[in-house]
Amino acid sequence: MAKLGLFASLTVIIAALGFATMGEAGADGTACVTTKFKTDMVKQACAKGGQKEAKDVMKAFNKDKKIKSCNQCHSKLAPNYELKADGLAQFQKLGGK
């Protein structure tokens, strides 16, 4: 009986931790690596659904603005998505905030 109680307690603790971290990461469980955001759009997407949501939002932006490649603004992609020197300026010039 004591083993069952211990197992139930551990299950509840693990489930609580899982739910507590869901807001910080996307459906795939990957939180955004960046903590200092230069754009509101990506900051909000990361808060909502982690790296997956941020990628989806940026892909939609690229499609809307007819940008064919993420490499137009980013020097490196996953996991940090480092911007080129003019990456933020390109984003802002296209109307990104």
N, C-alpha and C positions, 0 to 999 in steps of 0.2 A: 504494500500500500504506500509506503514512504517513497519508493522508487517512482510510482505513478505521480505522486505529488511533486516530486523534484522535476520530473519530465514536463509536467504541465506548467510549472513555474518557468522553466527554461524556455519553453515554447512561447509563452506570453512575453517574456523579455525580448526574445529574438524578433517576434512579430512587431513589438512596439518600436524597436530600433529600426526595423525595415520601413515602417510607416513614417517614422520621423525623418528619415533621409530621402523619402520619395520626392519631396518638393525641391530638393537640391540637385537632383539628377533627372535625366530624361528616362524615357521608357526602357532604353537599353542600359540604364544604370550608370551612365557616364555623365558626371558633372562637368561643367565648363572649367577649363584649366585657368583661364584668365580671371583675375579678380578686380582688375582696374579696366573698366570699359570706356571706350572712346565714343561709343554710339549708344543711344537709348534703345534702339531697335534690338541690338544684340544683347544688351543688358537685360531687357525684359524677357526676351526669348530664353536666355539662360536661366533666369529665375523661374520661368514657367515650366520648362521641360528639359533643361540641361543641354548638352552638346547636340543632341539630335534635333531639338527644337530650333536651336540657333542655326544649324546647317539648313534646315527646311526653310526658315525665314530668309536666309541669305540666298538660297537657290531660287526662291520665288522672286526676290528683288532682282537677281541677275536675269531671270527670264523676262521680267517686266521691262528691264532696261536693255535687253538684248545683249548681255554680256555672255560670251561663250565659255569663259574659263575662270575659275576661282583664282588662277595664277596671274590674272591681270592685276589684282590688287595684293595678293598674298605671295610672299617669297617662299614660305613653307606652309604646308597644311597641317594635318593632325600631328600631334595633339594640341599644339599651341596656336596654330593659324597666324603666324607672324606676318605682319603687314610690310609691304614694300614702303620705301620712304614716301612715296606719293599715294599710297593706298587709301588713306583717310581722305585726302583731298579729292581723289577720284570719286569716292563714295558721296562726299558732300556735294560735289559738282553735279552729280546725278540726282540730287534731291534727298539723299539719305540724311537722317538725323541721329 
